Amino acid sequence: MKKKITDAKILIVEDEHQINRLIELVLQSDGFYKIRKAFDGEEALNMINEDKPDLILMDVMLPKLDGFSLCKMIKEDIKLNSIQIIMLAAKKMEEDILKGFENGAVDYIPKPFSNKILLARIKAHLINSNFSNSEKIYRDIVLDNNKKSVKINDKQIELTKFEFIILETFMSNIGTVFSRSQLLTYLRGDGGFEVSERAVDVQIVNLRRKLGELSSCIETVRGIGYRLKEVL
């Protein structure tokens, strides 16, 4: 089912209460309703872990945990790195905002900002992230996040929970190399048990087998981990 852009979950991270409230009102005026607010970096991180947002509007200068550090932490977490992050900063900090891009931010909006530009940028990044479409397509593979199903040439293939998560991660980040330790976060913790990095290799072997002729699309990057080969 196709979702509306205004169904997106947005987190505003801004320590100045008036600006935080202003952004909330701008979003609400355009139909966004799944809005949460945080006023420092640590509070934001807790909220992100409790309920993953689709997009974050984040000030650079934050108490307790600054925006650059928080952005880096999000992008290094395999369960959170699909979040779109837009940094907000005073115009005089334009040179510093390069740190935001280096740490994974997708955009930067200078303060004071135009309400129309803010909304346009938010919508553009949600569209580019395929937020409104639950389906991801890679060659002959169609993955439906809502139905938790995977088809190859319209034929259903049965994946385990972890195989599905790994494939969805790869298809959301085509060409990105994921280390075994990153992928391992899906195989430990939630079930309350410890597993070795060898378990990741086993999952990859099983996933490749189920992908059949497309198995070679999952590349081994020697000494690092795995990635989904970019389509040329």
Secondary structure by P-SEA (a helix, b strand, c coil): cccccccbbbbbbcccaaaaaaaaaaaaaacccbbbbbccaaaaaaaaaaccccccccccccccccaaaaaaaaaaccccccbbbbbbbcccccccaaaaaaacccccccccccaaaaaaaaaaaaaaacccccccccccbbbbccccccccccbbbbbcaaaaaaaaaaaaccccccccccccccccccccccccaaaaaaaaaaaaaaaccccccccccccccccccccc
